[in-house]
Amino acid sequence: MTIAGNPTEAGRAARPAFIKVWDPFVRLFHWALVAFFAIAWITGDDWERIHEISGYAIAVLVALRVLWGLIGSRHARFSDFVYRPAAIIGYIKRSVRLRAKRYLGHNPAGGAMVLALLLSVSLATATGVMSTTDAFWGVEWVEELHEVTANLTLGLVFLHVAGVAFASLQHRENLVRSMITGLKRADG
């Protein structure tokens, strides 16, 4: 879906056309995951029940996102943003030199980050669930792995935010707004 800009007025350039890139599920998933991860992080040591409920919500969200990555809209599908390691490294090198190509969907580094975040949050959730079962209750390595993967996820979140800020500046595009509205500039 393309949304045309305003017509050109005398002496003014037309606004660029926008295209729908992020479907409602992707946007809802993204912001719900942000909220539930923040809640889980904040309540980790103090409010066990809220922490567990947040963890279960995250597990449901990730399962739905994996399914949507297989059958969802074009830019939501893994086939649209999973790249070979060489492509990811090449993109990062070009990006550092401020010569990276702009992508409508996730760029190769962003796609790798999506996979890394899904994996790390899945491991944190799985170990959290494990620690509530009779078989793993109080097992030290499960608790430690849960804490390590939660910290790893938080570190990846910071890298993700930095990458979004960098790409937004590099391509003169507000990527946070696009994850709210679903729209990105149609031009290159």
Secondary structure as the mmCIF struct_conf table of DSSP 4:
data_model
#
loop_
_struct_conf.conf_type_id
_struct_conf.id
_struct_conf.beg_label_comp_id
_struct_conf.beg_label_asym_id
_struct_conf.beg_label_seq_id
_struct_conf.end_label_comp_id
_struct_conf.end_label_asym_id
_struct_conf.end_label_seq_id
STRN STRN1 THR A 2 ILE A 3
HELX_LH_PP_P HELX_LH_PP_P1 ASN A 6 GLU A 9
TURN_TY1_P TURN_TY1_P1 ALA A 10 GLY A 11
HELX_LH_PP_P HELX_LH_PP_P2 ALA A 13 ALA A 17
STRN STRN2 PHE A 18 LYS A 20
BEND BEND1 TRP A 22 TRP A 22
HELX_RH_AL_P HELX_RH_AL_P1 PRO A 24 THR A 43
TURN_TY1_P TURN_TY1_P2 GLY A 44 ASP A 46
HELX_RH_AL_P HELX_RH_AL_P2 GLU A 48 ILE A 71
BEND BEND2 GLY A 72 GLY A 72
HELX_RH_3T_P HELX_RH_3T_P1 ARG A 74 ALA A 76
BEND BEND3 ARG A 77 ARG A 77
HELX_RH_AL_P HELX_RH_AL_P3 PHE A 78 PHE A 81
HELX_RH_AL_P HELX_RH_AL_P4 PRO A 85 VAL A 96
TURN_TY1_P TURN_TY1_P3 ARG A 97 LEU A 98
HELX_LH_PP_P HELX_LH_PP_P3 ALA A 100 ARG A 102
BEND BEND4 LEU A 104 GLY A 105
HELX_RH_AL_P HELX_RH_AL_P5 PRO A 108 MET A 130
TURN_TY1_P TURN_TY1_P4 SER A 131 THR A 132
BEND BEND5 THR A 133 THR A 133
TURN_TY1_P TURN_TY1_P5 ASP A 134 GLY A 138
HELX_RH_AL_P HELX_RH_AL_P6 GLU A 140 GLN A 170
TURN_TY1_P TURN_TY1_P6 HIS A 171 ARG A 172
HELX_RH_AL_P HELX_RH_AL_P7 LEU A 175 THR A 181
STRN STRN3 LEU A 183 ARG A 185
BEND BEND6 ALA A 186 ALA A 186
#
